[in-house]
Amino acid sequence: MTPKSSILLLVSCISAIAVVGSIFELTSGNPELGESLTRLILGFCIPLTITSFIFAVKDARANNN
């Protein structure tokens, strides 16, 4: 594993936590940061989680051979 793939995996984990937290906030009925900001965070972090995870796996596989 390279530092690049480690950082990408860290970004993926943090953004996944933000996704879960945003979903819990939105389903609670009264988000602390407001509904629009929480939705913005959710909309930004879902693709960030997926893309950073995919790039982390690709980088790890490329440097494993």
SULLIN-V570003 format. One record per residue. N is the residue number from 0. RES is the residue in three letters. PHI is phi in whole degrees, -180 to 180 (NA if undefined). PSI is psi in radians with two decimals (* if undefined). Layout:
BEGIN
n=N res=RES phi=PHI psi=PSI
n=N res=RES phi=PHI psi=PSI
END
This chain:
BEGIN
n=0 res=MET phi=NA psi=2.37
n=1 res=THR phi=-99 psi=2.88
n=2 res=PRO phi=-60 psi=-0.60
n=3 res=LYS phi=-63 psi=-0.83
n=4 res=SER phi=-69 psi=-0.55
n=5 res=SER phi=-67 psi=-0.74
n=6 res=ILE phi=-67 psi=-0.73
n=7 res=LEU phi=-63 psi=-0.68
n=8 res=LEU phi=-68 psi=-0.65
n=9 res=LEU phi=-63 psi=-0.78
n=10 res=VAL phi=-62 psi=-0.71
n=11 res=SER phi=-63 psi=-0.74
n=12 res=CYS phi=-66 psi=-0.77
n=13 res=ILE phi=-66 psi=-0.73
n=14 res=SER phi=-70 psi=-0.54
n=15 res=ALA phi=-66 psi=-0.66
n=16 res=ILE phi=-64 psi=-0.69
n=17 res=ALA phi=-65 psi=-0.63
n=18 res=VAL phi=-63 psi=-0.85
n=19 res=VAL phi=-63 psi=-0.75
n=20 res=GLY phi=-63 psi=-0.70
n=21 res=SER phi=-66 psi=-0.71
n=22 res=ILE phi=-63 psi=-0.77
n=23 res=PHE phi=-63 psi=-0.71
n=24 res=GLU phi=-64 psi=-0.77
n=25 res=LEU phi=-69 psi=-0.62
n=26 res=THR phi=-79 psi=-0.27
n=27 res=SER phi=-73 psi=-0.36
n=28 res=GLY phi=99 psi=-0.36
n=29 res=ASN phi=-142 psi=1.39
n=30 res=PRO phi=-64 psi=2.42
n=31 res=GLU phi=-65 psi=-0.62
n=32 res=LEU phi=-90 psi=0.01
n=33 res=GLY phi=95 psi=2.66
n=34 res=GLU phi=-69 psi=-0.71
n=35 res=SER phi=-68 psi=-0.72
n=36 res=LEU phi=-68 psi=-0.67
n=37 res=THR phi=-65 psi=-0.69
n=38 res=ARG phi=-66 psi=-0.65
n=39 res=LEU phi=-63 psi=-0.78
n=40 res=ILE phi=-61 psi=-0.77
n=41 res=LEU phi=-63 psi=-0.79
n=42 res=GLY phi=-67 psi=-0.52
n=43 res=PHE phi=-80 psi=-0.66
n=44 res=CYS phi=-81 psi=-0.46
n=45 res=ILE phi=-62 psi=-0.95
n=46 res=PRO phi=-67 psi=-0.56
n=47 res=LEU phi=-63 psi=-0.73
n=48 res=THR phi=-61 psi=-0.85
n=49 res=ILE phi=-66 psi=-0.85
n=50 res=THR phi=-68 psi=-0.71
n=51 res=SER phi=-67 psi=-0.60
n=52 res=PHE phi=-67 psi=-0.77
n=53 res=ILE phi=-62 psi=-0.78
n=54 res=PHE phi=-67 psi=-0.58
n=55 res=ALA phi=-65 psi=-0.75
n=56 res=VAL phi=-67 psi=-0.75
n=57 res=LYS phi=-62 psi=-0.73
n=58 res=ASP phi=-67 psi=-0.70
n=59 res=ALA phi=-65 psi=-0.73
n=60 res=ARG phi=-67 psi=-0.70
n=61 res=ALA phi=-65 psi=-0.60
n=62 res=ASN phi=-92 psi=-0.05
n=63 res=ASN phi=-84 psi=-0.44
n=64 res=ASN phi=-83 psi=*
END
